[in-house]
Amino acid sequence: MLLTAEHAPAGRRGLWSSFPQVGPALGFLLANGVMLALSATLTEAQFASWGWRVPFWAAGVLALAGLWLRSSLAESPSFLALDDHARVPLAEVVRDHWRLVLLTAGGLAVGYAIFYAVTTWSLAYGTERLGVSRTVMLACIMAAVLVKGSLTPVVALLGDRYGRRPLCLAGCGTAALWMFPMVALLSTGEPLLMFLGFLGAMLAFITMFAVIAAYLPELYEPRVRCTGAAVGYNLGGVLGGALTPIVATALAEQGGRVPWGVGAYLTGIALLSLGCFALLPETRPVPLAVTGAAEPALD
């Protein structure tokens, strides 16, 4: 994503950077599509004998292809133009940009929380607590993810026109308003209603994450851009993604048929991310090569 952002023209950086953001949707659809196809065509004995290995073989091929693509890419003009490279970029990020890292991680947390609540927790909740078949649950989730992936470049174009921060704020605000309706629709067990609940959550998610690939690199100065963006991005994944399925499962077990506690938890994360984005500056249309474009607003 960083290489895409640094190679993109300034007026279309959001659009260019949105294409790697389609990857998670494609990966989710591909992985679950393969599993559904294997389940439909193989017997249990065949799947237990060799079928379960097929996704791992496919992932290995994709990993080799990704390694080849990455090794064949040239460094970006922004990186090549640097006269002074950070010797220990992680130490510099922690020392000089820790507040920016925490704000970006907090802002991104709700995106991961929504994605894993829909794709992981709701799948388990629907099949185990509501008695909905796994195929129906996957179909509802995959349909919502498909719409999310398809709309990613469209939302990114809005980011190029109106700015990154307004869309991030809008996505967080929508998520805060939609989490209770989402769990209510999920609890019905009706496929169409569950799909609508997931769709609303995915639309809130992509309103933020369609522009994140352009927004994060623009926030960090070039000498620490790769490390700062990577630490903020992955720390947000830990805060929002690693904890959400665990916490949501525990909260759902303590509630009734409608897991209101999960809705409250997700709403709280959305409000936290909303506050973090409110403290971050707008970056568009600042050129990406400008050093420290966002830092004066934070220090």
ZIJO-V375616 format. One record per backbone hydrogen bond with DSSP energy under -1.0 kcal/mol. NH is the residue of the N-H (numbers start at 1). CO is the residue of the C=O. E is the energy in kcal/mol with one decimal. If there is no record, write none. Layout:
BEGIN
NH:CO:E / NH:CO:E
END
This chain:
BEGIN
5:1:-2.5 / 6:2:-2.4 / 7:3:-1.5 / 8:4:-1.3 / 12:9:-1.7 / 16:12:-2.6 / 17:13:-2.5 / 19:16:-1.0 / 22:19:-1.3 / 23:20:-1.3 / 26:22:-2.2 / 27:23:-3.2 / 28:24:-2.5 / 29:25:-2.5 / 30:26:-2.8 / 31:27:-2.7 / 32:28:-2.4 / 33:29:-2.2 / 34:30:-2.4 / 35:31:-1.9 / 36:32:-2.6 / 37:33:-2.3 / 38:34:-2.6 / 39:35:-2.5 / 40:36:-1.9 / 41:37:-1.6 / 42:38:-2.2 / 47:43:-2.6 / 48:44:-2.4 / 49:45:-1.8 / 50:46:-2.6 / 51:46:-2.2 / 52:47:-2.1 / 53:50:-1.4 / 54:51:-1.2 / 57:53:-2.2 / 58:54:-2.6 / 59:55:-2.4 / 60:56:-2.0 / 61:57:-2.0 / 62:58:-2.2 / 63:59:-2.4 / 64:60:-2.0 / 65:61:-2.2 / 66:62:-2.6 / 67:63:-2.3 / 68:64:-2.3 / 69:65:-2.4 / 70:66:-2.6 / 71:67:-2.2 / 72:68:-1.1 / 80:76:-2.3 / 81:77:-1.8 / 82:79:-1.2 / 92:88:-2.0 / 93:89:-2.6 / 94:90:-2.5 / 95:91:-2.2 / 96:92:-2.9 / 97:93:-2.0 / 101:97:-2.2 / 102:98:-2.4 / 103:99:-2.3 / 104:100:-2.5 / 105:101:-2.6 / 106:102:-2.5 / 107:103:-2.3 / 108:104:-2.2 / 109:105:-1.2 / 112:108:-1.5 / 113:109:-2.4 / 114:110:-2.7 / 115:111:-2.4 / 116:112:-2.6 / 117:113:-1.9 / 118:114:-2.3 / 119:115:-2.7 / 120:116:-1.7 / 121:116:-2.2 / 122:117:-2.5 / 124:120:-1.8 / 125:121:-2.9 / 126:122:-2.9 / 127:123:-1.8 / 128:124:-2.6 / 129:125:-2.1 / 130:125:-1.4 / 132:126:-2.5 / 137:133:-2.3 / 138:134:-2.7 / 139:135:-2.2 / 140:136:-2.2 / 141:137:-2.4 / 142:138:-3.2 / 143:139:-2.0 / 144:140:-1.7 / 145:141:-2.5 / 146:142:-2.4 / 147:143:-1.9 / 148:144:-2.2 / 149:145:-2.7 / 150:146:-2.1 / 151:147:-1.9 / 155:151:-2.5 / 156:152:-2.1 / 157:153:-1.8 / 158:154:-1.2 / 159:155:-1.6 / 160:156:-1.9 / 161:157:-1.4 / 162:158:-3.4 / 163:159:-1.8 / 168:164:-2.1 / 169:165:-2.6 / 170:166:-2.3 / 171:167:-2.7 / 172:168:-2.3 / 173:169:-2.5 / 174:170:-2.5 / 175:171:-2.3 / 176:172:-2.4 / 177:173:-1.5 / 178:174:-1.5 / 179:175:-1.5 / 182:178:-2.4 / 183:179:-2.0 / 184:180:-1.9 / 185:181:-2.6 / 186:182:-2.4 / 187:183:-2.0 / 189:186:-1.5 / 194:190:-2.9 / 195:191:-2.6 / 196:192:-2.1 / 197:193:-2.1 / 198:194:-2.6 / 199:195:-2.9 / 200:196:-2.3 / 201:197:-1.6 / 202:198:-2.7 / 203:199:-2.4 / 204:200:-1.9 / 205:201:-2.3 / 206:202:-2.7 / 207:203:-1.6 / 209:205:-2.6 / 210:206:-2.0 / 211:208:-1.3 / 215:211:-2.7 / 216:212:-2.7 / 218:214:-1.3 / 219:215:-1.2 / 220:216:-1.1 / 224:221:-1.4 / 228:224:-3.1 / 229:225:-2.5 / 230:226:-2.1 / 231:227:-2.8 / 232:228:-2.4 / 233:229:-2.5 / 234:230:-2.5 / 235:231:-2.5 / 236:232:-1.8 / 237:233:-1.3 / 238:234:-1.9 / 239:235:-2.6 / 240:236:-2.7 / 241:237:-2.2 / 242:237:-1.2 / 247:243:-3.0 / 248:244:-3.1 / 249:245:-1.9 / 250:246:-2.0 / 251:247:-2.6 / 252:248:-2.6 / 253:249:-1.7 / 260:258:-2.2 / 263:259:-1.4 / 264:260:-2.5 / 265:261:-2.3 / 266:262:-2.6 / 267:263:-2.2 / 268:264:-2.2 / 269:265:-1.9 / 270:266:-2.2 / 271:267:-2.2 / 272:268:-2.1 / 273:269:-2.6 / 274:270:-2.2 / 275:271:-2.1 / 276:272:-1.9 / 277:273:-2.6 / 278:274:-1.8 / 279:275:-1.0 / 286:283:-3.3 / 290:287:-1.4 / 298:295:-1.9 / 299:295:-2.2
END
